[in-house]
Amino acid sequence: MSIDTETARRVAKLARIKVEEDALPALAGEFNAILGFIEQLAEVNVEGVEPMTSVTPMRLRRRADVVTDGGYPEKILANAPDAREGFFAVPKVVE
């Protein structure tokens, strides 16, 4: 895929970026370099490669799923502008 100056102009307009007319060929060249790198990445064989969370092998730490703050809804709802039946009351948004 190749980006010409007209496409670069359109992308700049869609991104709301002011690009001078004489800078459009350089911008198109940068876009082409980025797309070339993406095409190189698409050629890499990643069959059987597991997704990673980090470059170092580690497992995500899990925390216990326990209630840490609750049991007193009256105090929590005390500052609410409108509370009904133990819940925050909000205005209806959808008719």
N, C-alpha and C positions, 0 to 999 in steps of 0.2 A: 504494500500500500504506500502510496506517495502523496504527500501533502503539497499542494501548490500555494502560491501567494493568495489566491482568491479564497481558498479554504482557510488559510491562516487568518485572513481578514475576518471571515465569518466567525471563526472560533473566538477571536479577540472580541468581536462585537457581542457574541453570546455570553462571554465571561465578563462583559462590561469593563474591558481593559482597553485603554487608549494606546494604540500602537501607531507610530508615525509611518507614513507610506514607505520611506526608505528603510525602515526596520523590518518590514514584512518578509523579505527574502531570508533574512537571518532567522526570524521566528519560524518560518516554514522549514528551514534546515534543522532547527532544534527539534521540532515536532517529528521530522523524519528520523533523526537520531534516536529519539525516544521510542518510536514505533519499531525501529530496527532492533533495539535492545529487547523489546517485548517479543518480537519474532524469534530472537535467539533463545529467550527463556522458554518459549513454546516448544522448541526443539529438544529440550532436556527431558530425558526419560525419567519419570518419577514413579514408575510402576512399583508398587510394593513399599514405598516410602511412607512411613507413618507421619501424621501431622505432629508438629512440635509446639510446645508452649514456650520453649526457651532453647537457646543453643546449647545450654548445659543440661545434662540429663537430670531431671527432677520431677517429682510428683507434686501436684497441687495439694496444699494442706487443706484439710477439711476441719471445720469446727462443728461442735455439737449443736444440734438444732434444738435449742431450748429457749423458752420465753425469758427474757431478761428484764423487761420493764412492762409491767401490767398489773392487773388485779385491782386497779383503782380508776375506773373510767370517769368517775365524778371529777377527780382532779384534772384528768386529761381534757375533759370537755368544759372545764370551768372557764377557759379563755376563748372558747368558740363563740363567734357572733350569734350562731343559731344551732342549737342541738336539740334533737328530738329522739326519744325512746332509746337513749344510749348511743346515738350516732351523730356525726356531723351532718347538719342539714345545709344543702347548697341549693341555689336557684336552678330551676329547670332550664336546660340549655336547648334541648331538642323539643320541638312542638309535636 
